[in-house]
Amino acid sequence: MKTMELVVECQTGFLGESIPRRFFIGAKPFEVVELLDQWDGKDCWYCKVAADDGCLYILKRDKDLGFWDLAVFKEEDAGKKYDAYLLPGKKSKQAKQ
């Protein structure tokens, strides 16, 4: 089975945690438009994010090794986009039209 490489670019949160701002699955980039949730697991740190493709992702970071993995992917809900929850400095693709 072929696996895709996941690279996550982060900024540091108030408590020193890594907050995803952009990630790549293979060579395809995804901008994080909203951090929906984050929680601490036994061995991993989880971040639920909405990306600029309108889909939801749960990214997990191994606490010991520091690498990121894609835990969950969910396609956008029937026509629902997350542009209403844009992070500061982000612009909606729809707004450019």
DSSP file (Angstrom, degrees, kcal/mol; ACC not computed):
  #  RESIDUE AA STRUCTURE BP1 BP2  ACC     N-H-->O    O-->H-N    N-H-->O    O-->H-N    TCO  KAPPA ALPHA  PHI   PSI    X-CA   Y-CA   Z-CA
    1    1 A M              0   0    0      0, 0.0     2,-0.4     0, 0.0     0, 0.0   0.000 360.0 360.0 360.0 132.0    0.0    0.0    0.0
    2    2 A K        -     0   0    0      0, 0.0     2,-0.3     0, 0.0     0, 0.0  -0.712 360.0-156.4 -87.2 133.8    1.3    3.4   -1.0
    3    3 A T        -     0   0    0     -2,-0.4     2,-0.3     0, 0.0     0, 0.0  -0.829  10.8-129.4-108.7 150.5    1.1    6.1    1.7
    4    4 A M        -     0   0    0     -2,-0.3     2,-0.3     1,-0.0    21,-0.0  -0.752  24.7-115.3 -96.1 144.4    1.0    9.9    1.1
    5    5 A E        -     0   0    0     -2,-0.3    21,-3.3    64,-0.0     2,-0.5  -0.597  25.1-156.1 -77.5 136.7    3.4   12.2    2.9
    6    6 A L  E     -A   25   0A   0     -2,-0.3     2,-0.4    62,-0.2    62,-0.3  -0.972  11.3-177.7-115.4 123.0    1.8   14.7    5.2
    7    7 A V  E     -A   24   0A   0     17,-2.1    17,-2.9    -2,-0.5     2,-0.5  -0.985   6.8-164.4-120.1 130.5    3.6   17.9    6.0
    8    8 A V  E     -A   23   0A   0     -2,-0.4     2,-0.5    15,-0.2    15,-0.2  -0.964   7.4-156.4-120.3 126.6    2.1   20.4    8.5
    9    9 A E  E     -A   22   0A   0     13,-3.4    12,-3.0    -2,-0.5    13,-1.7  -0.879  26.3-178.5 -99.2 131.4    3.2   24.0    8.9
   10   10 A C  E     -A   20   0A   0     -2,-0.5     2,-0.3    10,-0.3     8,-0.1  -0.774  26.6-146.9-126.9 165.3    2.3   25.4   12.3
   11   11 A Q  E     -A   19   0A   0      8,-2.2     8,-3.2    -2,-0.3     2,-0.4  -0.888  38.6-100.7-121.9 162.1    2.5   28.5   14.5
   12   12 A T  E     -A   18   0A   0     -2,-0.3     6,-0.2     6,-0.2     5,-0.1  -0.707  34.4-144.0 -88.9 130.3    2.9   28.3   18.2
   13   13 A G    >   -     0   0    0      4,-3.3     3,-1.6    -2,-0.4    -1,-0.1  -0.159  35.9 -87.8 -80.6-179.7   -0.2   28.8   20.4
   14   14 A F  T 3  S+     0   0    0      1,-0.3    -1,-0.1     2,-0.1    -2,-0.0   0.803 128.7  45.2 -60.8 -32.1   -0.4   30.6   23.7
   15   15 A L  T 3  S-     0   0    0      2,-0.1    -1,-0.3     0, 0.0     3,-0.1   0.269 124.7 -98.2 -97.9  10.9    0.5   27.4   25.7
   16   16 A G  S <  S+     0   0    0     -3,-1.6    -2,-0.1     1,-0.3     2,-0.1   0.501  78.7 141.1  87.1   4.3    3.4   26.4   23.3
   17   17 A E        -     0   0    0      1,-0.1    -4,-3.3    -5,-0.1     2,-0.5  -0.423  58.8-106.5 -78.9 156.2    1.3   24.0   21.4
   18   18 A S  E     -A   12   0A   0     -6,-0.2    -6,-0.2    -2,-0.1    -1,-0.1  -0.735  31.8-164.2 -84.9 122.9    1.6   23.6   17.6
   19   19 A I  E     -A   11   0A   0     -8,-3.2    -8,-2.2    -2,-0.5     2,-0.1  -0.940  20.4-126.9-109.8 115.2   -1.4   25.1   15.7
   20   20 A P  E     +A   10   0A   0      0, 0.0   -10,-0.3     0, 0.0     3,-0.1  -0.366  35.7 164.8 -62.3 135.4   -1.7   24.0   12.1
   21   21 A R  E    S+     0   0A   0    -12,-3.0    11,-2.4     1,-0.5     2,-0.3   0.571  70.3   5.3-118.9 -27.5   -1.9   26.9    9.6
   22   22 A R  E     -AB   9  31A   0    -13,-1.7   -13,-3.4     9,-0.2    -1,-0.5  -0.979  64.3-174.1-154.6 146.6   -1.2   25.0    6.3
   23   23 A F  E     -AB   8  30A   0      7,-2.5     7,-2.5    -2,-0.3     2,-0.4  -0.985  12.6-145.5-144.3 159.2   -0.6   21.3    5.4
   24   24 A F  E     -AB   7  29A   0    -17,-2.9   -17,-2.1    -2,-0.3     2,-0.7  -0.980   2.8-162.5-124.9 130.9    0.3   19.3    2.4
   25   25 A I  E >  S-AB   6  28A   0      3,-2.2     3,-1.7    -2,-0.4     2,-0.4  -0.953  81.5 -40.6-109.9 109.2   -0.9   15.9    1.4
   26   26 A G  T 3  S-     0   0    0    -21,-3.3   -19,-0.1    -2,-0.7   -22,-0.0  -0.617 125.1 -30.2  64.9-127.4    1.7   14.8   -1.1
   27   27 A A  T 3  S+     0   0    0     -2,-0.4    -1,-0.2    -3,-0.1   -21,-0.0   0.477 114.3 106.7 -96.7  -4.1    2.3   18.0   -3.1
   28   28 A K  E <   -B   25   0A   0     -3,-1.7    -3,-2.2     1,-0.0     2,-0.2  -0.654  61.4-144.8 -83.9 122.4   -1.2   19.4   -2.7
   29   29 A P  E     -B   24   0A   0      0, 0.0     2,-0.4     0, 0.0    -5,-0.2  -0.589  13.1-169.0 -87.0 147.6   -1.4   22.4   -0.3
   30   30 A F  E     -B   23   0A   0     -7,-2.5    -7,-2.5    -2,-0.2     2,-0.4  -0.995  12.4-145.6-133.7 126.6   -4.3   23.1    2.0
   31   31 A E  E     -B   22   0A   0     -2,-0.4    21,-1.9    -9,-0.2     2,-0.6  -0.771  19.2-127.8 -89.5 134.8   -4.8   26.3    4.0
   32   32 A V  E     +C   51   0B   0    -11,-2.4    19,-0.3    -2,-0.4    55,-0.2  -0.739  27.7 177.9 -81.2 120.9   -6.4   26.0    7.4
   33   33 A V  E     +     0   0B   0     17,-2.6    54,-0.5    -2,-0.6     2,-0.3   0.666  68.1  12.4 -97.8 -20.7   -9.3   28.5    7.5
   34   34 A E  E     -C   50   0B   0     16,-1.5    16,-2.4    52,-0.1     2,-0.9  -0.945  57.5-141.3-156.8 136.9  -10.4   27.5   11.0
   35   35 A L  E     -C   49   0B   0     -2,-0.3    14,-0.2    14,-0.2     3,-0.1  -0.879  27.4-179.9 -89.6 107.4   -9.2   25.6   14.0
   36   36 A L  E     -     0   0B   0     12,-2.2     2,-0.3    -2,-0.9    13,-0.2   0.827  58.3 -18.0 -83.2 -34.3  -12.5   24.0   15.1
   37   37 A D  E     -C   48   0B   0     11,-1.6    11,-2.8    -3,-0.1     2,-0.3  -0.979  52.5-165.2-165.0 159.5  -11.2   22.0   18.1
   38   38 A Q  E     +C   47   0B   0     -2,-0.3     2,-0.3     9,-0.2     9,-0.2  -0.970  14.2 171.8-152.6 144.3   -8.1   20.6   19.7
   39   39 A W  E     -C   46   0B   0      7,-1.9     7,-3.1    -2,-0.3     2,-0.5  -0.990  31.2-113.9-154.3 160.1   -7.6   18.0   22.4
   40   40 A D  E     -C   45   0B   0     -2,-0.3     5,-0.2     5,-0.2     2,-0.2  -0.835  31.0-173.5 -99.5 125.0   -5.0   16.0   24.1
   41   41 A G        -     0   0    0      3,-3.1     5,-0.0    -2,-0.5     0, 0.0  -0.475  42.6 -91.5-104.7-177.5   -5.0   12.2   23.7
   42   42 A K  S    S+     0   0    0      1,-0.2     3,-0.0    -2,-0.2    -1,-0.0   0.940 119.5   3.1 -61.2 -49.3   -2.8    9.6   25.5
   43   43 A D  S    S+     0   0    0     20,-0.1    20,-2.8     1,-0.0    21,-0.5   0.491 128.6  50.0-115.7  -8.5    0.0    9.6   22.9
   44   44 A C  E     - D   0  62B   0     18,-0.2    -3,-3.1    19,-0.1     2,-0.5  -0.902  64.7-132.9-135.7 158.5   -1.1   12.3   20.4
   45   45 A W  E     -CD  40  61B   0     16,-2.3    16,-2.9    -2,-0.3     2,-0.4  -0.956  31.6-152.3-107.3 129.6   -2.3   15.9   20.2
   46   46 A Y  E     -CD  39  60B   0     -7,-3.1    -7,-1.9    -2,-0.5     2,-0.4  -0.838  14.3-173.0-111.6 141.7   -5.3   16.3   17.9
   47   47 A C  E     -CD  38  59B   0     12,-2.7    12,-2.9    -2,-0.4     2,-0.6  -0.985  10.4-156.6-132.8 122.4   -6.5   19.3   15.9
   48   48 A K  E     +CD  37  58B   0    -11,-2.8   -12,-2.2    -2,-0.4   -11,-1.6  -0.883  27.3 176.2 -96.5 121.7   -9.8   19.4   14.0
   49   49 A V  E     -CD  35  57B   0      8,-3.1     8,-2.6    -2,-0.6     2,-0.5  -0.924  32.7-138.1-130.5 151.5   -9.5   21.9   11.2
   50   50 A A  E     -CD  34  56B   0    -16,-2.4   -17,-2.6    -2,-0.3   -16,-1.5  -0.924  30.7-154.8-100.5 131.9  -11.6   23.3    8.3
   51   51 A A  E >   -C   32   0B   0      4,-2.4     3,-2.1    -2,-0.5    31,-0.3  -0.585  30.6-100.5-106.0 169.2   -9.5   23.7    5.1
   52   52 A D  T 3  S+     0   0    0    -21,-1.9    41,-0.1     1,-0.3   -20,-0.1   0.536 117.0  67.8 -68.7  -5.6   -9.8   26.0    2.1
   53   53 A D  T 3  S-     0   0    0    -22,-0.2    -1,-0.3     2,-0.2    23,-0.2   0.396 116.5-110.6 -90.2   2.8  -11.3   23.1    0.1
   54   54 A G  S <  S+     0   0    0     -3,-2.1    23,-0.3     1,-0.3     2,-0.2   0.507  80.2 119.7  83.8   4.8  -14.4   23.1    2.3
   55   55 A C        -     0   0    0     21,-0.1    -4,-2.4    20,-0.1     2,-0.4  -0.618  60.4-122.9-103.3 162.4  -13.5   19.8    4.0
   56   56 A L  E     -DE  50  74B   0     18,-2.7    18,-2.7    -2,-0.2     2,-0.4  -0.828  26.8-175.7-104.2 142.7  -12.8   18.8    7.6
   57   57 A Y  E     -DE  49  73B   0     -8,-2.6    -8,-3.1    -2,-0.4     2,-0.6  -0.991  19.3-152.4-135.7 142.6   -9.6   17.2    8.7
   58   58 A I  E     -DE  48  72B   0     14,-2.5    13,-2.7    -2,-0.4    14,-1.5  -0.971  20.5-168.9-113.5 115.4   -8.4   15.8   12.0
   59   59 A L  E     -DE  47  70B   0    -12,-2.9   -12,-2.7    -2,-0.6     2,-0.4  -0.832   2.2-160.3-101.9 138.3   -4.7   16.0   12.2
   60   60 A K  E     -DE  46  69B   0      9,-2.9     9,-2.3    -2,-0.4     2,-0.5  -0.963   5.0-155.9-124.3 141.8   -2.8   14.2   15.0
   61   61 A R  E     -DE  45  68B   0    -16,-2.9   -16,-2.3    -2,-0.4     2,-0.3  -0.958  22.0-125.8-117.0 122.3    0.7   14.9   16.2
   62   62 A D  E  >  -D   44   0B   0      5,-2.8     4,-1.9    -2,-0.5   -18,-0.2  -0.495  15.8-147.9 -65.7 125.4    2.7   12.1   18.0
   63   63 A K  T  4 S+     0   0    0    -20,-2.8    -1,-0.2    -2,-0.3   -19,-0.1   0.871  92.4  37.3 -66.3 -38.2    3.8   13.5   21.3
   64   64 A D  T  4 S+     0   0    0    -21,-0.5    -1,-0.2     1,-0.1   -20,-0.1   0.914 128.5  29.3 -82.2 -44.6    7.0   11.5   21.5
   65   65 A L  T  4 S-     0   0    0      2,-0.1    -2,-0.2     1,-0.0    -1,-0.1   0.707  91.8-138.0 -93.0 -21.9    8.2   11.5   17.9
   66   66 A G     <  +     0   0    0     -4,-1.9     2,-0.2     1,-0.3    -3,-0.1   0.461  53.6 135.6  82.1   0.5    6.6   14.8   16.8
   67   67 A F        -     0   0    0     -6,-0.1    -5,-2.8     1,-0.0     2,-0.3  -0.526  47.9-130.1 -86.6 154.8    5.4   13.6   13.4
   68   68 A W  E     -E   61   0B   0    -62,-0.3     2,-0.3    -7,-0.2   -62,-0.2  -0.703  23.0-178.1-100.3 151.3    1.9   14.5   12.1
   69   69 A D  E     -E   60   0B   0     -9,-2.3    -9,-2.9    -2,-0.3     2,-0.7  -0.975  32.7-112.4-143.7 154.4   -0.6   12.0   10.6
   70   70 A L  E     +E   59   0B   0     -2,-0.3   -11,-0.2   -11,-0.2     3,-0.1  -0.820  34.5 173.6 -89.7 114.0   -4.1   12.4    9.1
   71   71 A A  E     +     0   0B   0    -13,-2.7     2,-0.3    -2,-0.7   -12,-0.2   0.872  64.1   7.3 -88.2 -42.0   -6.6   10.8   11.5
   72   72 A V  E     -E   58   0B   0    -14,-1.5   -14,-2.5     2,-0.0     2,-0.4  -0.998  54.8-169.5-145.9 143.3   -9.9   11.7    9.8
   73   73 A F  E     -E   57   0B   0     -2,-0.3     2,-0.4   -16,-0.2   -16,-0.2  -1.000   8.7-178.5-131.3 133.7  -11.0   13.3    6.6
   74   74 A K  E     -E   56   0B   0    -18,-2.7   -18,-2.7    -2,-0.4     3,-0.1  -0.989  23.9-128.3-135.0 126.6  -14.6   14.4    5.9
   75   75 A E        -     0   0    0     -2,-0.4   -20,-0.1   -20,-0.2   -21,-0.1  -0.275  46.1 -79.7 -66.1 158.0  -15.9   15.9    2.7
   76   76 A E        -     0   0    0    -23,-0.2     2,-0.2     1,-0.1     3,-0.2  -0.195  49.5-106.7 -57.2 148.1  -17.8   19.2    2.9
   77   77 A D    >   -     0   0    0      3,-0.3     3,-2.8   -23,-0.3    -1,-0.1  -0.521  66.9 -56.6 -74.2 146.7  -21.5   18.9    3.9
   78   78 A A  T 3  S-     0   0    0      1,-0.3    -1,-0.2    -2,-0.2     3,-0.1   0.123 116.9 -31.1 -27.8  87.7  -23.9   19.6    1.1
   79   79 A G  T 3  S+     0   0    0      1,-0.2     2,-0.4    -3,-0.2    -1,-0.3   0.332 100.9 137.4  80.6  -8.1  -22.9   23.0   -0.1
   80   80 A K    <   -     0   0    0     -3,-2.8    -3,-0.3     2,-0.1     2,-0.3  -0.588  29.9-175.0 -77.7 126.0  -21.7   24.2    3.4
   81   81 A K        -     0   0    0     -2,-0.4     3,-0.3    -3,-0.1   -29,-0.1  -0.772  28.0-134.7-112.8 163.7  -18.4   26.0    3.3
   82   82 A Y    >   +     0   0    0     -2,-0.3     3,-1.9   -31,-0.3   -32,-0.1   0.081  68.0 117.2-107.3  22.8  -16.5   27.3    6.2
   83   83 A D  G >   +     0   0    0      1,-0.3     3,-1.2     2,-0.1    -1,-0.2   0.748  66.9  68.3 -62.7 -23.4  -15.7   30.8    4.9
   84   84 A A  G 3  S+     0   0    0     -3,-0.3    -1,-0.3     1,-0.3    -2,-0.1   0.661  99.9  51.0 -68.8 -13.7  -17.7   32.3    7.7
   85   85 A Y  G <  S+     0   0    0     -3,-1.9    -1,-0.3   -51,-0.0    -2,-0.1  -0.084  79.0 157.1-115.0  32.8  -15.0   31.1   10.1
   86   86 A L    <   -     0   0    0     -3,-1.2   -52,-0.1     1,-0.1   -53,-0.1  -0.275  42.1-120.4 -63.1 142.1  -11.9   32.5    8.3
   87   87 A L    >   -     0   0    0    -54,-0.5     3,-2.2   -55,-0.2    -1,-0.1  -0.449  48.0 -76.8 -73.7 155.3   -8.8   33.1   10.4
   88   88 A P  T 3  S+     0   0    0      0, 0.0    -1,-0.1     0, 0.0     3,-0.1  -0.275 121.0  20.1 -54.3 134.7   -7.5   36.6   10.5
   89   89 A G  T 3  S+     0   0    0      1,-0.3     2,-0.3    -3,-0.1    -2,-0.0   0.352  96.8 119.0  88.2  -6.8   -5.7   37.5    7.3
   90   90 A K    <   -     0   0    0     -3,-2.2     2,-0.4   -57,-0.1    -1,-0.3  -0.697  49.1-152.5 -93.6 146.2   -7.4   34.7    5.2
   91   91 A K        -     0   0    0     -2,-0.3     2,-0.1    -3,-0.1    -4,-0.1  -0.946  18.8-115.1-119.9 140.8   -9.5   35.6    2.2
   92   92 A S     >  -     0   0    0     -2,-0.4     4,-0.6     1,-0.1     3,-0.1  -0.450  11.7-138.9 -70.0 139.8  -12.4   33.5    0.9
   93   93 A K  T >4 S+     0   0    0      1,-0.2     3,-0.8     2,-0.2     4,-0.4   0.864 107.1  56.5 -63.6 -35.4  -11.9   32.0   -2.6
   94   94 A Q  G >4 S+     0   0    0      1,-0.2     3,-1.1     2,-0.2    -1,-0.2   0.838  98.2  60.9 -66.2 -32.5  -15.6   33.0   -3.2
   95   95 A A  G 34 S+     0   0    0      1,-0.2    -1,-0.2     2,-0.1    -2,-0.2   0.736  96.2  61.5 -68.2 -21.6  -14.8   36.6   -2.4
   96   96 A K  G <<        0   0    0     -3,-0.8    -1,-0.2    -4,-0.6    -2,-0.2   0.670 360.0 360.0 -78.0 -16.6  -12.3   36.8   -5.3
   97   97 A Q    <         0   0    0     -3,-1.1    -1,-0.2    -4,-0.4    -2,-0.1   0.487 360.0 360.0 -74.0 360.0  -15.0   36.1   -7.9
